Amino acid sequence: MAQAATPGPSVTRTGTTTLDSQAIYFVSYDGLVNNNSFQKNGLLTYKGHQYAAWYTSTRNAVVARRKLGASTWSTVTLSHQLKSDDSHNVISLGVSKIDGRLHLTMDSHSDGYFYVKSVAGLMDDPATTAWTASVFGAIQTSLDGLALTSQFTYPQFVSTPEGKLQLSYRVGISGNGRNALAEYDGSSWKALGEWSSSTGTYTSSHGSSTARNMYLHGIDYDVNGRLHAFFTWREQNAAVMCSSGGITNHDTGYVYSTDRGRSWRNDAGALVATTGTSDTVAVTDAGLVVDPLNPDHSLMNQESQFTDSAGLPHAIISYVPGRFGQCTTDYVADRTANGRAFHVRKNSSGTWQKTEIPVPLNSSQRTKLVLDKYDNAYAVYPYGRIAGASKSSGYTDWTLLYDGSGLNAFGEVVIDEMRVKTDNTLSFMYQEKSSGTTPSALHVVDFTLPA
């Protein structure tokens, strides 16, 4: 009997649920606090239930759950209220599989953070655990007494293959910050330390900069237990740009760790950093850049990454290609007019490949990447548009699969990365467009992927 052809990418919309008809709405840094796509994870699936977190119109932090496929969500309102109208101050969720706890960090941009965790076992047996405020502990301003830093931003939780929970975050400020890791082993948190550097001299054709920060596109374990991180650098000194209206992000870099983030290697396998020491990943290190780009094209930071079934890394990056000019002068307007997304991946022979996705951004905002069980790729654009490409084509056949019509979505969406692997469903959270500070509805929409 002839073997059936491997299916290409497809999406079938199966339903939409409403998390909050009156979620908080204010535009800050061109984004919303409830749908900044870097908030790994604002939406996640674990053991047959899906979890979401957001801020209501009363500024309260809310965490909700539903059984997969259910049309209604159960909500718990936490005592914490959003302290400022800053879209960086997202809520991130993580699961420590080792003890079945749900962890949340929230409400921080280069300052103090807020943390809460559930009782043990909540995630393991949700059917028998009441979803009430009593299952969450007190709101803390440390990780169970571990302070970390007074300049905390961009929390991203990731589960280790052993079931521990790691927290990636930035220490410092935009243009002058370092990436760091903390780890929870089921009994306590410990700081692993910083692993990227803010020092060293970067020189473009326009000028030099001596301070920066590394912006992660993500931090993810593959099927083999290797930890992957794509990144861009942002320089502090605007002199590196052709125009002050641009953005100082440059180059797409890549590093990986085979020892749970304790040390980092470049693509060639050379050791470039040891976490918690003075030897951290620096802009001057060799072999980091997998796609070079100068600071004149409004390259976006913190876009997206995913690993495939063979453990190979994939990323989405976006910028204004040179055919539209060699100097962006207004990064929001120029990205909206001429920005394009690109799929960057390492192939099975170890070579990096890059494909432009022929769907204009029409936005300054970020695009998210997921791969289905056949390793077909899906780029989820601002406004909830979905493009796809097949593995069988070598990811050369990108096409628009869903145009986002009817969603009335504002900008970025928050992807449930874990659900794709659970039940072949692409699920994302989005907020409807509004104006000023008028609250708007927050939804989760589901699409089935090839079975």
N, C-alpha and C positions, 0 to 999 in steps of 0.2 A: 504494500500500500504506500502511495506517495505521502511523504511527510508534509503536513500543512505548513504553509509559509508563516514565518514569524510575523505577527501583526505589527503594523506601523502605529504611530501615535494617533489617538482619537480621544475626544472628551464628549461625554453625554451628561448634560445637566440633569440632576435628579431631584434637587430640592434646595430650598433656602429656608433657614430659620432665623428668627430675630432674637438677638441677645438682649437688646435694650432699645426701646423706641426713642429714648431721650438720653443718648450718650453725650458726654462733654464734647464741645466743638470749638476749637480756635485754631487758626492757622499760624504756625510758628516754624521758622526755618523751612518754609514751603511744605510742612507736613503736619499731620495730626498726631496727638499723643497716643491715640488708640490704634493707629495703623502704621507706625513706623516699622518698616519691614526688617530692620536689624534686630528686633527684640526677640531673639531666640530664647524662649519660645512664648509667643502670646497665645498660641493655640497648639495643643498637643493631644495625642491619643496614646492611651496605655491600657492594656488589658480590657478592651471592649468598651471603654468610656473615653469621651472626648472632654477636654478641659479648656476653658478660655478665661482671660482676665482683661479687665478694662476699667475705666473711670466713668462714673455716671455724671449726669448734669449737676448733681449735688457735690461733685468732686470726690465722692467716696470710691475707694478701690473695691472692686467686686471680682469674685472668682466663681465660676459656674462649671457645671458638668452635665453631661447627658449620656445615656446609653447610645452607642453608635446606631444611627438610623432613627432615633427618636426625634420628634418634632418640637419638643419643649425642653428647656434647660432648667435645672435647679440652681438657684443663686445663693451665695453667701456674701453679705456686705461686711467688709472689714472696717475696723475703726479708723483706718488711715484715710486722710483726705489729701488730694493733690495740692502741693504747696505753692506751685507757680505755673503760669501759662507758658510752659516750655515743652515742646514736642519731644525733646530728648528723654523726658522723665517717664519712660515706658515701664510697664510691668513685664517681668520675665518669669516664666515658670520652668521648673526642673523637677525631675523625679529621681530620688535616690533608690534605685532598685534593690539595694542591699537591705533596706528596712521599710520600703514601701511608703516613704513620706513624699508629700508634695511641698516644694520650696518656692517661695516668691521673693524676688527683690524688686524694688520700685522707687520711683520718684527721686532721681538723682541726675545732675549734670555738673560734673566737676566739683561736687560737694558731698555732703553726707548722704547715705542711702538708708533705706528701710527694708527690713527682712522679717519674714515670718515663715514658719514651717508647720506642717500638720502633725497630727499624731502618727505614730508608726502604724504601718499596715493599711492606711487609708486607701492607697492606690491598689493594693493587692486584692481587697475584697470589698469593692465599692457597694455591692448590693446589700451588704449587711451593716454598712457604716453610715449613720445618718449624716446628711450633708447640712451641717449647722455650724455656726460660728464657733461652737465649743470644740470642734475638731482642729481648730487652728490655735496656736499659742499666741502669746503677747507679741505685739509689734516691737521689733528690736531695731537698734541703730548700730548693730554689729552682727557678726555671724556667731551667735552663741558666745559672745565675749571676745571674739577675734575682730579687731578693728579694721584691718587691711589698710585703709587710706582715708584721708579727709577730702580727697579729690577723686571721686569715684564716678565712672560713666561706662555705659555700654555693657551691662551684664549679659552674659550668654552662658546658659547652663548646658553641659554636655555630660552624658553618662558614659563612664568607662566600660570596657568589655566585662570587667569584674562586677559591675553594678555599683561602683562608687559614683559620686556626683562631683563634677568639677565646675568651677565658676571662672569664666574668663572675663576680664574687665580691664579698663584703662585707668592708669594712675596719672594724674596731671591734667593738662588742658589741651585743647585743639592746637596743633602746631608745636606742642612741647609736652609729649606724654609717652608713657611706656605701657606695654601690655604685660599683664600679670595673670597668674593662676592661683586659685585656692582649691582645696579638695576636702570632701566630706566622706568619711569611711564608715558611716553608720553609727559612730559614737561622738565624733567631734570634727570640727573644721581645722585645717591647718593651711597656712600660707606657703605655697611652693615658691613664690617670689616672682620677680619681673624677668621677662625674657626678650623684650625688644628695647632698643636704645633710642634715645632722643638726640644724641650728640653725633658729632662728625660734620664734615663740610660737604654739601651738595652744591654743584655748580651747573647752571644751565647756560644757554647762550646769552642770557640777559643779565645774570648776576648769581650771587651765592647766598646760601642759607646755612646756618650752623645749629639750627634746632628744628625738630619735626616730631610727628608721631606716625606710627604704623596703624593704619585702619584695616581691620580684618574683614574679608568677605564672608567669613564664617570660621568655625573650628569644629571639625567633624572626624569621628572615627569611622574607618572603613570596615569591611567584612573581615579583614585580617588583623584588625587592632592597631593599624597605623593611624596617627593623628595628622590631619592635613589642614593647612591654612594658606589661603591666597590672601594677598594684601596689596594696598597702595600706600605710598608715602605722602604725607601732607607737610609741606615746608612752612615754617613760621614766617620767613621773610618773603614778602610779596615781590621783592626785586627779582625773583627767579622767573616771574611771568612777563609776558609781552604787554599785558594790560591789567590794571588793578581790578577790573571788573570780572576777571576770570576766577579760577580756583587753583590753588597751588599743588593739587594732587598730581603725581607723576608715577609712571611705571606700574606694571602688574608684576608682583613678586610672588614667590611660592616657597614654603618651607614645610618640612614634615618632621614628626617625632615617632620613634619606635619604642620609647620608654615612658609613655603616658605623660608627655609634656615636660619631662625632666631635662631633655636636651633636644636640640633642633638641628636639622641638616638641610643643606640646599638640594636642588634637584639632582645634582651629581653625586650626592651622598656624603659630601664633606661636612664635618661638624662646624656649625657656625654660631652656636650658642649653648650655654649651660644655664638653665633657669635658676634664678636666685644667686647668681654670681655676677662678677663685673663683665663677664664675656657674654654679651647679649647680641641679638640680631641687629646689625647696624647698616645704615645706608651705604657704607663704604665696603661692606662684605662682598666678596666675589660670588658670582653664580646665583644670585637671588632673582634676577629679573627674567621672567619668561615671556613678557611682551613689553618691549620698551615703548615709552611715550613721554614726550616732554610736557611741561606744565601748561601748555598753550591751548589745550583741547578740551578743557572742562571735564576731565575724567572723573567719574563718580566714585566715591568711597563707599565701603560696606555694602557692596552689591549682593553677590550671591555665589554659593558653591554647593556642590553635591558630589558624592562618590558613587561609582557604578558597581555592578555586581562582581567585577574583577578587582575592585579596590582602586581603580584609576580615578584621578581627580578631574572634575569639570568645574568651570566657572562661567558666570555671565559678567562681562564688563561693559561699560557704555561711555561714549564720549562723542565729540563732534569730529568726524573724519576730515582729513586734510583737504578733500575735494571741495569742502565748504569753506575753506580758508585755513590759514595757518595761525590764526590768533583770535580766540574768543574774547569778546569784550564785555559780555554780560552773560554769565554762565547759565542763569535761569532761562533767559530769552533765547540764547543760542542753542542750548540743549533742547528746548521745546521746539524750536524751528528745525534744527538739523541734527539732533542727537540720534545715534544709532547704537543698538546693542550688539555685542559680539559673543559668540560661544567659543571659549578657550578650553582646550582639553589636552590631556596627555594620552596618546594612543598606545596600543599594546606593544608597539616597537620602541616606545620610550620617547617618541618625537612629539613636540607640542604643535597642535593645529589650531587654527583660528578661522571662524566662519562668521561673516556678517549676517545678522538676521534681517531679512528684507521687510521689516515692519517698523516704520518710523516711531520714535518714542512719543512724540507729541506731548512731552512732559519733561520736567527737569528731574523727575523722580526715578526710583529704583525698580529694577526688574528681578524677579525671583526665579530660581531654577530648581526643577525636580526631575528625576528619572524614574520611569516605571520599571516593572519587573523584567521587561525585555530590553531595558537600557535605552528606550526611546526617550528623547529629551523634550521638556516642556518649559517654555519661558513665560512666566506670568507677569505681564506688563502692568504698568499703572492703568487704572480704571478697570482692572479685571480682565483685560484682553489676554488670550492664551494663544501662543504660537507653539508649533511642535516640529520636531525633526526625527527621522528614523535612524536607528543605529545602522541598519542595513545599507543606507545611503552614505554612511560615513558622516552623517549629520550635515549633509549638503542640501537637503530638501525642505528647509524651514518654510512653513506656511502658516497662515493665520487659521486657527481652528475655532475660535470663539471671539466675537468682537466686543463683548462686554455690554451689549445693548440691553437696556432694561435694569441694569444694576444701579445706575446713577451714582457710581462710586467716585469718591475723591481720591485721586492719586494712588499711593502704594497700598498693597494688600499684605496681610500676614498669613503665611503658609503654614499648614500643619505638615511638617516634614515627616513625622512619625506615622501618620495615617496612610501615606502612600504605600508604605511597606506592609501595613496591617491588613488593608482590605481593598487595595487597588482603587482608592478614592483620592482624588485631588480636592482638598477642602481648604478654603481660605476665608479669612475674616476681612470684611471691608466696611467702611462707613460711608453713608450717603453724603453727597455734597450739601452744604448749607451755606450760610453767609454770616459774617460777623462772629458772634458767639451764640447763635441760635442752635440749641442741641439738635442732633439728628440721629437717625436710626443706625444701629450697628448690627450687621448680619454675618452669618456663616453660610456660604454656598458650597454645594457638593457636586462634583463631576465624577462619574465613573470612568476609569481608564481601562485599557484592554485587559480582558480576563486571561 
